[in-house]
């Protein structure tokens, strides 16, 4: 599938220790092509997991990282950002306040997810890359504040659990010495066993055929163990093997080496030097609890699950991407579907509006890009009916301004909303136009007036007016709607709506609604939507001077 048939999405995992970003191109056949990955260690839960508040310093580190990620998303032209916050934000008294601040400063909506939802997303992210040939696997994701356990096969997550076990939480509670002391190791083991007790009710060692560790802490330990035995770890930490004996050997080593010297150990991630020793004890006790001698690492976890979750939530949009390359049109079609727009009426009005645009270009002198904006406004002009029929033009303006409109710039969204707001024939109010530049004001006046007339020609929503003849003669604009049957409704509707178009184009307008073929289809006449037709039939008529 060509690149223009993909949707570029960003997933952001706001974790207790780190903030992760992955940007990927998604396709309708569930293809994921990673474009960019970034990680910033912010220690959001440092000192706050057990105090129930995010510190100002931690919030600033996280905010700086998210601002950087927002810039990256803008540069990479991301269509949507799917962001989730886990344990640290979930448990903090000021977690919701932090998310509101993120929204205000970056525009990123942070969704605080439950522990069970976190487990579900980890399963979605890791599942495609897990070897289930031995049977059911237990996914273990050791984070800073919590650990998620998922017993699963390729089709089902049988057990999902989230426990308050995390390397930052463990460090804050039990590590005061440097290096780690024997008594601290003993206390950490006892604390971990106690925390694991609820899991024993739902998970029995015999249920587990293999263990997969999906967190950075586990991958770091596995990388160190691999190098210690003379092996060569993979660059991304995928598929490494870590035994319980190796973890215990590393714990003994951590008891001898202070934190500022841990980075000298091959494979050590310097950013984890303060929390890795406690994390290693937790890993050791987890393996002992489930009676497993080893685990295999995975580089796929929550952030990847966010991408799969996005695919599951947006399958119709991905299917549209297969058929429609233009991201703006994909967005418009998605909004139409979301708010149950009458597609037949909307598409017919869009065609009539574009016919009027093409035939009056010598008067309004707008660009071809403006025609596209008119088409989009016509497709969305009745979207406000989703709220109520009365004042649906105002409701439509509100929905367009408050719905995600990927592919559109902020000024385009503002103009699109105004065109829909004034599609019933009233001239735009001065206060609504004063924030626009002169060219944009002219564009909104003309396009809203063209849309109003086009919508009037399908007032009955039955496509009775099949086409419009347009003629500019003697300083007047003649519009003749060609109908299958005679119609007073369209005549009345268009007559009421022509004043704004007459004002915008600077010419008087005469309206006819007549039965018969459009002039463009008859022998001896010009053809094509852009033609200014040379004649018209008599019929029901009205005039706007």
Buried (B, 14 or more C-beta within 10 A) or exposed (E): EEEEBBBBBBBBBBBBBBBBBBBBBBBBEEEBEEBBEBBBBBBBBBBBBEEEBBBEEBBEBBBEBBBBBBEBBEEEEBBBBBBBBBBBBBBBEBBEEBBEBBEEEBEBEBEBBEBBBBBBBBBBBBBEBBEBEEEBBBBBBBBBBBBBBBBBBEEEBEBBBBBBBBBBBBBBBBBEEEBBBEEBBEBBBEBBBEBBEEBEEEBEEEBBBBBBBBBBBBBBBBBBBBBBEEEEBBEEBBBBBBBBEBBBBBBEBBBEBEBEEBBEBEBBBEBBBBBBBBBBBBBBBBBBBBEBEBBBBBBBBBBBBBBBBBBEEBEEBBEBBEEBEEBBBBBBBBBBEBBEBEEEBBBBBBBBBBBBBBBBBEBBEBEEEBBBBBBBBBBBBBBBBBBEEEEBBBBBBBBBBEBEBBBBEEEBBBBBBBBBBBBBBBBBEEEBBEEBEEEBBBBBBBBBBBBBBBBBBBBEBBBBBBBBBBBBEEEBBBBBBBBEEEBEBBBBBBBBBBBBBBBBBEBBBBBBBBBBEBBBEEEEBEEEBBBBBEEBEEBBBBBBE
